[in-house]
Amino acid sequence: MHVFIGGTASGKRQRVAERYPEARWRDADEMMRRVPGAGVGPSPGAGAGPAIDDGDTVVISGWLAWLEAELENERENESASADDDRLGRRWREVFAGWASSPGRRVLVLEEVGRGIVPVDPAQRRLRDLMGWLSQDAVRLASQAHYVRHGLTMRLDGKEAAAAGRAD
């Protein structure tokens, strides 16, 4: 699994498209619905969209929008189905599967933690969740890159973390 993270209009998509011109681009919401048990409640959209071969390179973006939709669903249904721990378990399971799959999964993640802290508790929660999701993705990634102003910087991923634990 490969992670690209950066703020809005930072150049993430362009860098990913240059590096993986053969990739199929998918939305996080669609990909989470494809995974059995990863959606809230029944998964009527499971398997929706063009088929993805296990060997394909798939770029998955829209993670902030997916989290926003999950939190909105929680508010509308007045349920705890999207509580923080449950959401974390869901994305960690999915990321672990993608990290060990034969195909390459490239996650394009939004950096939302570098600005002013929102007054609204719901917006703070969204930013916290996005930060935790990003940390978990980078932890499982074989490669991670931070993109800012169109410049790409390699970050430590799974291999570096494993080497660091050995010291």
N, CA, C and O of each residue as an XYZ file, in Angstrom:
668
protein
N       0.856     -1.167      0.000
C       0.000      0.000      0.000
C       0.902      1.229      0.000
O       1.946      1.250      0.651
N       0.486      2.239     -0.731
C       1.252      3.478     -0.856
C       0.324      4.630     -0.474
O      -0.819      4.683     -0.930
N       0.805      5.545      0.354
C       0.002      6.667      0.829
C       0.608      7.975      0.347
O       1.815      8.196      0.453
N      -0.253      8.838     -0.186
C       0.095     10.221     -0.488
C      -0.805     11.082      0.377
O      -2.026     10.922      0.359
N      -0.212     11.994      1.136
C      -0.993     12.849      2.018
C      -0.588     14.301      1.792
O       0.586     14.609      1.585
N      -1.572     15.176      1.836
C      -1.300     16.601      1.676
C      -2.599     17.377      1.759
O      -3.688     16.803      1.774
N      -2.465     18.680      1.814
C      -3.627     19.549      1.927
C      -4.353     19.721      0.599
O      -3.956     19.153     -0.419
N      -5.413     20.505      0.625
C      -6.193     20.803     -0.566
C      -5.305     21.500     -1.593
O      -4.538     22.399     -1.246
N      -5.406     21.092     -2.837
C      -4.674     21.692     -3.953
C      -3.158     21.647     -3.754
O      -2.445     22.531     -4.228
N      -2.669     20.631     -3.064
C      -1.236     20.518     -2.803
C      -0.478     19.848     -3.947
O       0.748     19.933     -4.012
N      -1.199     19.183     -4.848
C      -0.560     18.476     -5.943
C      -0.562     16.966     -5.787
O       0.094     16.265     -6.557
N      -1.297     16.450     -4.790
C      -1.336     15.007     -4.529
C      -1.794     14.230     -5.756
O      -1.131     13.285     -6.185
N      -2.921     14.630     -6.312
C      -3.505     13.886     -7.430
C      -2.563     13.874     -8.636
O      -2.414     12.849     -9.302
N      -1.938     14.997     -8.909
C      -1.009     15.077    -10.039
C       0.180     14.146     -9.818
O       0.586     13.441    -10.742
N       0.739     14.132     -8.624
C       1.889     13.268     -8.335
C       1.504     11.794     -8.459
O       2.267     10.989     -8.992
N       0.327     11.450     -7.966
C      -0.126     10.052     -8.059
C      -0.358      9.675     -9.516
O       0.043      8.594     -9.947
N      -1.001     10.556    -10.277
C      -1.270     10.271    -11.690
C       0.035     10.105    -12.478
O       0.110      9.267    -13.376
N       1.054     10.892    -12.151
C       2.351     10.759    -12.814
C       3.017      9.428    -12.467
O       3.603      8.772    -13.327
N       2.919      9.049    -11.222
C       3.599      7.835    -10.756
C       2.859      6.569    -11.177
O       3.487      5.547    -11.456
N       1.526      6.631    -11.224
C       0.706      5.458    -11.544
C      -0.257      5.774    -12.695
O      -1.466      5.843    -12.476
N       0.254      5.967    -13.907
C      -0.635      6.332    -15.024
C      -1.636      5.227    -15.373
O      -2.683      5.503    -15.958
N      -1.319      3.978    -15.016
C      -2.193      2.844    -15.339
C      -3.300      2.626    -14.309
O      -4.172      1.779    -14.499
N      -3.262      3.375    -13.244
C      -4.159      3.121    -12.105
C      -5.613      3.433    -12.423
O      -5.936      4.299    -13.237
N      -6.457      2.699    -11.754
C      -7.898      2.978    -11.758
C      -8.185      3.812    -10.513
O      -7.732      3.480     -9.418
N      -8.927      4.880    -10.683
C      -9.248      5.772     -9.562
C     -10.619      5.420     -9.019
O     -11.574      5.249     -9.778
N     -10.712      5.312     -7.700
C     -11.969      4.982     -7.041
C     -12.167      5.890     -5.828
O     -11.222      6.436     -5.258
N     -13.416      6.021     -5.470
C     -13.803      6.808     -4.312
C     -13.780      5.926     -3.060
O     -14.132      4.748     -3.123
N     -13.370      6.492     -1.937
C     -13.296      5.729     -0.691
C     -14.645      5.123     -0.321
O     -14.704      3.983      0.142
N     -15.715      5.864     -0.517
C     -17.043      5.350     -0.177
C     -17.353      4.086     -0.980
O     -17.846      3.102     -0.430
N     -17.065      4.117     -2.275
C     -17.297      2.944     -3.125
C     -16.444      1.761     -2.651
O     -16.933      0.636     -2.558
N     -15.187      2.021     -2.357
C     -14.289      0.934     -1.961
C     -14.675      0.361     -0.600
O     -14.573     -0.848     -0.395
N     -15.104      1.183      0.309
C     -15.520      0.682      1.624
C     -16.802     -0.141      1.509
O     -16.999     -1.078      2.283
N     -17.673      0.190      0.561
C     -18.892     -0.610      0.344
C     -18.572     -1.969     -0.267
O     -19.332     -2.920     -0.084
N     -17.464     -2.074     -0.984
C     -17.075     -3.340     -1.616
C     -16.606     -4.372     -0.605
O     -16.621     -5.571     -0.882
N     -16.188     -3.904      0.569
C     -15.638     -4.798      1.581
C     -16.778     -5.296      2.460
O     -17.464     -4.483      3.079
N     -17.003     -6.610      2.535
C     -18.074     -7.134      3.378
C     -17.896     -6.676      4.822
O     -16.818     -6.806      5.403
N     -18.968     -6.142      5.383
C     -18.946     -5.721      6.776
C     -18.320     -4.363      7.000
O     -18.278     -3.898      8.140
N     -17.827     -3.700      5.950
C     -17.165     -2.406      6.131
C     -18.143     -1.254      6.073
O     -17.813     -0.150      6.505
N     -19.342     -1.480      5.549
C     -20.321     -0.410      5.474
C     -21.186     -0.383      6.712
O     -21.182     -1.332      7.496
N     -21.927      0.694      6.896
C     -22.856      0.782      8.021
C     -24.106      0.022      7.614
O     -24.731      0.341      6.603
N     -24.465     -0.965      8.385
C     -25.653     -1.759      8.085
C     -25.435     -2.615      6.854
O     -24.298     -2.950      6.523
N     -26.543     -2.982      6.154
C     -26.417     -3.792      4.953
C     -25.636     -3.033      3.884
O     -25.612     -1.803      3.888
N     -25.011     -3.747      2.986
C     -24.197     -3.124      1.944
C     -24.849     -3.276      0.589
O     -24.420     -4.100     -0.219
N     -25.919     -2.461      0.321
C     -26.584     -2.596     -0.963
C     -25.676     -2.243     -2.120
O     -25.905     -2.704     -3.239
N     -24.643     -1.432     -1.884
C     -23.738     -1.039     -2.951
C     -22.557     -1.964     -3.090
O     -21.684     -1.711     -3.921
N     -22.491     -3.015     -2.319
C     -21.340     -3.918     -2.385
C     -21.224     -4.487     -3.785
O     -22.197     -4.965     -4.366
N     -20.020     -4.424     -4.307
C     -19.779     -4.942     -5.644
C     -20.185     -3.984     -6.736
O     -20.057     -4.316     -7.915
N     -20.675     -2.794     -6.385
C     -21.103     -1.831     -7.383
C     -19.897     -1.299     -8.140
O     -18.781     -1.285     -7.621
N     -20.131     -0.867     -9.360
C     -19.073     -0.262    -10.148
C     -18.280     -1.312    -10.903
O     -18.486     -2.513    -10.727
N     -17.359     -0.837    -11.756
C     -16.555     -1.763    -12.550
C     -15.737     -2.692    -11.662
O     -15.294     -2.313    -10.578
N     -15.550     -3.905    -12.141
C     -14.799     -4.889    -11.366
C     -13.356     -4.437    -11.201
O     -12.791     -3.767    -12.066
N     -12.780     -4.816    -10.080
C     -11.382     -4.511     -9.806
C     -10.676     -5.838     -9.595
O     -11.032     -6.619     -8.712
N      -9.676     -6.076    -10.415
C      -8.882     -7.289    -10.301
C      -7.908     -7.114     -9.147
O      -7.416     -6.012     -8.907
N      -7.629     -8.200     -8.432
C      -6.711     -8.137     -7.296
C      -5.335     -7.610     -7.684
O      -4.632     -7.046     -6.845
N      -4.941     -7.785     -8.944
C      -3.632     -7.341     -9.388
C      -3.591     -5.904     -9.878
O      -2.519     -5.395    -10.203
N      -4.733     -5.247     -9.937
C      -4.799     -3.871    -10.428
C      -4.171     -2.882     -9.456
O      -4.103     -3.124     -8.251
N      -3.717     -1.771    -10.006
C      -3.320     -0.635     -9.194
C      -4.553      0.243     -9.058
O      -5.101      0.711    -10.056
N      -4.987      0.465     -7.835
C      -6.190      1.241     -7.581
C      -5.848      2.411     -6.668
O      -5.289      2.227     -5.588
N      -6.190      3.611     -7.114
C      -6.000      4.821     -6.321
C      -7.323      5.119     -5.641
O      -8.364      5.184     -6.294
N      -7.281      5.299     -4.330
C      -8.506      5.515     -3.561
C      -8.408      6.871     -2.877
O      -7.523      7.107     -2.054
N      -9.328      7.751     -3.231
C      -9.336      9.100     -2.665
C     -10.720      9.383     -2.079
O     -11.622      8.550     -2.163
N     -10.871     10.549     -1.495
C     -12.167     10.937     -0.939
C     -12.388     10.461      0.485
O     -13.531     10.257      0.893
N     -11.324     10.282      1.249
C     -11.453      9.751      2.609
C     -12.151     10.718      3.555
O     -12.926     10.293      4.412
N     -11.886     12.006      3.411
C     -12.550     12.983      4.277
C     -14.052     12.987      4.004
O     -14.853     13.044      4.937
N     -14.432     12.927      2.739
C     -15.854     12.872      2.380
C     -16.500     11.602      2.920
O     -17.645     11.636      3.371
N     -15.773     10.472      2.880
C     -16.313      9.225      3.426
C     -16.575      9.373      4.924
O     -17.634      8.982      5.415
N     -15.603      9.939      5.650
C     -15.803     10.145      7.088
C     -16.976     11.084      7.358
O     -17.783     10.831      8.253
N     -17.071     12.162      6.587
C     -18.195     13.097      6.761
C     -19.524     12.386      6.554
O     -20.466     12.598      7.317
N     -19.609     11.546      5.532
C     -20.840     10.800      5.261
C     -21.161      9.828      6.388
O     -22.322      9.686      6.772
N     -20.141      9.158      6.920
C     -20.358      8.240      8.038
C     -20.880      8.988      9.265
O     -21.784      8.506      9.947
N     -20.322     10.145      9.543
C     -20.767     10.930     10.701
C     -22.160     11.504     10.478
O     -22.956     11.587     11.413
N     -22.456     11.899      9.251
C     -23.805     12.398      8.934
C     -24.830     11.277      9.070
O     -25.923     11.495      9.593
N     -24.484     10.091      8.607
C     -25.355      8.924      8.741
C     -25.626      8.639     10.219
O     -26.750      8.319     10.608
N     -24.584      8.761     11.027
C     -24.723      8.565     12.469
C     -25.716      9.565     13.059
O     -26.575      9.197     13.861
N     -25.595     10.836     12.655
C     -26.515     11.874     13.169
C     -27.940     11.625     12.713
O     -28.873     11.754     13.506
N     -28.124     11.269     11.441
C     -29.461     11.042     10.897
C     -30.144      9.850     11.543
O     -31.348      9.887     11.799
N     -29.399      8.808     11.804
C     -29.965      7.583     12.374
C     -29.944      7.568     13.891
O     -30.440      6.634     14.520
N     -29.365      8.614     14.476
C     -29.254      8.693     15.933
C     -28.745      7.378     16.508
O     -29.276      6.848     17.484
N     -27.694      6.870     15.863
C     -27.131      5.605     16.314
C     -25.655      5.795     16.631
O     -25.057      6.824     16.318
N     -25.105      4.807     17.241
C     -23.674      4.832     17.547
C     -22.908      3.973     16.552
O     -21.798      3.527     16.839
N     -23.504      3.738     15.371
C     -22.867      2.835     14.413
C     -21.561      3.389     13.878
O     -20.736      2.629     13.372
N     -21.354      4.686     13.977
C     -20.117      5.263     13.461
C     -19.244      5.788     14.595
O     -18.475      6.729     14.398
N     -19.356      5.189     15.784
C     -18.521      5.680     16.878
C     -17.047      5.542     16.502
O     -16.691      4.739     15.639
N     -16.208      6.317     17.144
C     -14.800      6.418     16.761
C     -14.091      5.071     16.748
O     -13.368      4.770     15.798
N     -14.278      4.265     17.768
C     -13.601      2.970     17.835
C     -14.054      2.044     16.710
O     -13.240      1.351     16.099
N     -15.353      2.039     16.443
C     -15.883      1.168     15.389
C     -15.366      1.613     14.022
O     -14.964      0.784     13.206
N     -15.378      2.907     13.779
C     -14.844      3.402     12.513
C     -13.367      3.013     12.367
O     -12.940      2.559     11.305
N     -12.604      3.193     13.430
C     -11.188      2.849     13.389
C     -10.952      1.386     13.085
O     -10.075      1.046     12.291
N     -11.735      0.512     13.717
C     -11.596     -0.924     13.442
C     -11.899     -1.218     11.979
O     -11.212     -2.025     11.351
N     -12.928     -0.566     11.431
C     -13.312     -0.798     10.031
C     -12.192     -0.421      9.080
O     -11.815     -1.219      8.222
N     -11.651      0.795      9.220
C     -10.630      1.186      8.256
C      -9.331      0.408      8.472
O      -8.620      0.132      7.506
N      -9.006      0.051      9.711
C      -7.787     -0.731      9.941
C      -7.890     -2.111      9.300
O      -6.919     -2.584      8.709
N      -9.046     -2.767      9.405
C      -9.251     -4.069      8.766
C      -9.093     -3.963      7.257
O      -8.423     -4.786      6.633
N      -9.714     -2.945      6.679
C      -9.647     -2.758      5.229
C      -8.211     -2.461      4.804
O      -7.717     -3.048      3.841
N      -7.538     -1.554      5.515
C      -6.163     -1.206      5.164
C      -5.247     -2.422      5.275
O      -4.378     -2.612      4.424
N      -5.422     -3.241      6.298
C      -4.592     -4.427      6.471
C      -4.782     -5.380      5.287
O      -3.816     -5.966      4.799
N      -6.013     -5.531      4.833
C      -6.274     -6.379      3.669
C      -5.629     -5.823      2.414
O      -5.035     -6.564      1.631
N      -5.745     -4.523      2.224
C      -5.133     -3.922      1.040
C      -3.617     -3.993      1.101
O      -2.969     -4.213      0.078
N      -3.041     -3.810      2.283
C      -1.582     -3.838      2.423
C      -1.017     -5.207      2.069
O       0.129     -5.311      1.633
N      -1.815     -6.259      2.255
C      -1.331     -7.607      1.961
C      -1.873     -8.165      0.645
O      -1.623     -9.327      0.324
N      -2.607     -7.363     -0.118
C      -3.180     -7.854     -1.371
C      -2.135     -7.828     -2.476
O      -1.174     -7.062     -2.402
N      -2.312     -8.667     -3.512
C      -1.334     -8.704     -4.600
C      -1.321     -7.423     -5.431
O      -0.291     -7.067     -6.004
N      -2.445     -6.737     -5.499
C      -2.497     -5.483     -6.256
C      -2.024     -4.319     -5.415
O      -1.982     -4.399     -4.188
N      -1.668     -3.243     -6.080
C      -1.218     -2.054     -5.362
C      -2.431     -1.179     -5.056
O      -3.256     -0.907     -5.928
N      -2.520     -0.748     -3.811
C      -3.551      0.189     -3.393
C      -2.844      1.474     -2.999
O      -1.937      1.467     -2.167
N      -3.267      2.578     -3.606
C      -2.667      3.884     -3.367
C      -3.740      4.759     -2.725
O      -4.783      5.010     -3.328
N      -3.485      5.216     -1.518
C      -4.444      6.055     -0.807
C      -4.026      7.513     -0.916
O      -2.878      7.863     -0.644
N      -4.968      8.360     -1.315
C      -4.751      9.795     -1.373
C      -5.522     10.386     -0.203
O      -6.753     10.380     -0.189
N      -4.784     10.898      0.782
C      -5.383     11.355      2.033
C      -5.284     12.864      2.185
O      -4.279     13.475      1.821
N      -6.339     13.454      2.727
C      -6.377     14.887      2.966
C      -5.750     15.211      4.314
O      -6.100     14.609      5.329
N      -4.830     16.155      4.321
C      -4.241     16.664      5.561
C      -5.139     17.799      6.050
O      -5.302     18.807      5.364
N      -5.710     17.633      7.222
C      -6.629     18.654      7.750
C      -6.200     19.166      9.120
O      -6.946     19.909      9.758
N      -5.039     18.792      9.571
C      -4.623     19.137     10.918
C      -3.664     20.310     11.021
O      -3.131     20.565     12.101
N      -3.428     21.030      9.935
C      -2.436     22.096      9.961
C      -3.061     23.484     10.053
O      -2.345     24.480      9.947
N      -4.338     23.578     10.242
C      -4.989     24.887     10.264
C      -5.488     25.262     11.643
O      -5.031     24.743     12.661
N      -6.421     26.160     11.642
C      -7.043     26.622     12.884
C      -7.936     25.512     13.425
O      -8.651     24.862     12.662
N      -7.899     25.296     14.725
C      -8.741     24.279     15.355
C     -10.184     24.789     15.339
O     -10.456     25.879     15.843
N     -11.108     24.017     14.767
C     -12.494     24.459     14.681
C     -13.150     24.582     16.058
O     -12.825     23.839     16.984
N     -14.071     25.525     16.171
C     -14.837     25.716     17.405
C     -15.872     24.601     17.544
O     -16.140     24.127     18.648
N     -16.450     24.186     16.417
C     -17.507     23.181     16.404
C     -16.957     21.801     16.785
O     -16.036     21.306     16.135
N     -17.512     21.174     17.833
C     -17.027     19.849     18.257
C     -17.096     18.792     17.152
O     -16.225     17.926     17.070
N     -18.125     18.856     16.304
C     -18.253     17.874     15.219
C     -17.104     18.029     14.219
O     -16.586     17.034     13.711
N     -16.712     19.252     13.942
C     -15.589     19.482     13.024
C     -14.253     19.058     13.649
O     -13.369     18.560     12.952
N     -14.115     19.253     14.944
C     -12.903     18.786     15.626
C     -12.837     17.259     15.577
O     -11.775     16.682     15.340
N     -13.974     16.616     15.803
C     -14.024     15.149     15.753
C     -13.652     14.649     14.359
O     -12.895     13.688     14.224
N     -14.182     15.297     13.328
C     -13.870     14.904     11.952
C     -12.366     15.001     11.707
O     -11.775     14.103     11.107
N     -11.753     16.075     12.162
C     -10.311     16.235     11.968
C      -9.519     15.198     12.769
O      -8.512     14.674     12.292
N      -9.972     14.912     13.966
C      -9.310     13.859     14.759
C      -9.389     12.520     14.037
O      -8.388     11.813     13.924
N     -10.574     12.173     13.549
C     -10.749     10.895     12.852
C      -9.877     10.824     11.607
O      -9.261      9.794     11.335
N      -9.824     11.920     10.850
C      -8.993     11.925      9.645
C      -7.526     11.757     10.011
O      -6.784     11.081      9.298
N      -7.104     12.359     11.105
C      -5.722     12.196     11.565
C      -5.426     10.762     11.971
O      -4.371     10.226     11.628
N      -6.338     10.139     12.691
C      -6.145      8.745     13.113
C      -6.146      7.808     11.906
O      -5.336      6.885     11.830
N      -7.066      8.053     10.957
C      -7.120      7.252      9.738
C      -5.783      7.366      8.997
O      -5.234      6.362      8.542
N      -5.266      8.583      8.880
C      -4.001      8.802      8.178
C      -2.850      8.096      8.882
O      -2.013      7.473      8.229
N      -2.802      8.188     10.203
C      -1.736      7.514     10.951
C      -1.781      6.006     10.735
O      -0.745      5.370     10.540
N      -2.983      5.436     10.769
C      -3.115      3.989     10.567
C      -2.706      3.589      9.153
O      -2.060      2.559      8.959
N      -3.082      4.403      8.162
C      -2.719      4.096      6.779
C      -1.208      4.141      6.600
O      -0.630      3.244      5.987
N      -0.567      5.172      7.126
C       0.890      5.293      6.992
C       1.598      4.160      7.720
O       2.612      3.647      7.247
N       1.068      3.777      8.858
C       1.670      2.694      9.642
C       1.698      1.386      8.840
O       2.640      0.604      8.969
N       0.680      1.146      8.019
C       0.595     -0.097      7.248
C       1.195      0.021      5.849
O       1.370     -0.985      5.162
N       1.508      1.231      5.428
C       1.993      1.455      4.068
C       3.446      1.028      3.906
O       4.252      1.143      4.829
N       3.757      0.538      2.728
C       5.158      0.260      2.416
C       5.866      1.546      2.004
O       7.085      1.658      2.128
N       5.094      2.518      1.511
C       5.628      3.829      1.137
C       4.625      4.901      1.531
O       3.413      4.697      1.462
N       5.155      6.052      1.946
C       4.301      7.191      2.271
C       4.997      8.461      1.794
O       6.196      8.649      2.003
N       4.227      9.321      1.154
C       4.751     10.590      0.662
C       3.852     11.732      1.114
O       2.627     11.620      1.109
N       4.483     12.826      1.503
C       3.762     14.048      1.869
C       3.940     15.031      0.721
O       5.059     15.255      0.259
N       2.843     15.618      0.261
C       2.891     16.545     -0.862
C       2.449     17.917     -0.380
O       1.381     18.077      0.211
N       3.300     18.906     -0.650
C       2.983     20.289     -0.283
C       3.557     21.201     -1.362
O       4.730     21.098     -1.722
N       2.714     22.092     -1.871
C       3.131     23.022     -2.933
C       3.690     22.283     -4.143
O       4.585     22.789     -4.820
N       3.170     21.092     -4.418
C       3.623     20.309     -5.552
C       4.925     19.563     -5.331
O       5.379     18.837     -6.216
N       5.531     19.730     -4.169
C       6.770     19.029     -3.838
C       6.447     17.784     -3.040
O       5.574     17.803     -2.171
N       7.145     16.708     -3.330
C       6.877     15.429     -2.681
C       8.053     15.053     -1.787
O       9.212     15.101     -2.198
N       7.720     14.674     -0.550
C       8.728     14.244      0.409
C       8.377     12.840      0.892
O       7.249     12.583      1.314
N       9.348     11.939      0.826
C       9.127     10.565      1.305
C       9.101     10.561      2.831
O       9.941     11.187      3.478
N       8.135      9.852      3.395
C       8.005      9.689      4.841
C       8.296      8.247      5.193
O       8.337      7.385      4.315
N       8.500      7.977      6.478
C       8.715      6.610      6.928
C       7.403      5.848      6.877
O       6.355      6.371      7.256
N       7.467      4.610      6.408
C       6.312      3.734      6.377
C       6.569      2.503      7.197
O       7.341      2.544      8.155
N       5.939      1.415      6.844
C       6.027      0.164      7.591
C       7.474     -0.324      7.718
O       7.900     -0.733      8.799
N       8.224     -0.280      6.617
C       9.589     -0.793      6.651
C      10.453     -0.001      7.621
O      11.226     -0.580      8.385
N      10.325      1.322      7.593
C      11.122      2.153      8.496
C      10.665      1.968      9.933
O      11.483      1.957     10.853
N       9.366      1.824     10.127
C       8.849      1.621     11.482
C       9.353      0.295     12.047
O       9.708      0.216     13.223
N       9.384     -0.739     11.219
C       9.882     -2.042     11.681
C      11.366     -1.952     12.021
O      11.821     -2.534     13.006
N      12.115     -1.221     11.201
C      13.552     -1.052     11.483
C      13.753     -0.266     12.766
O      14.678     -0.548     13.528
N      12.898      0.717     13.013
C      13.003      1.528     14.229
C      12.715      0.729     15.483
O      13.305      0.986     16.533
N      11.814     -0.238     15.388
C      11.489     -1.076     16.562
C      12.634     -2.022     16.896
O      12.796     -2.435     18.044
N      13.424     -2.361     15.886
C      14.514     -3.310     16.113
C      15.670     -2.654     16.879
O      16.472     -3.350     17.502
N      15.758     -1.321     16.835
C      16.877     -0.629     17.517
C      16.716     -0.637     19.008
O      17.562     -0.102     19.723
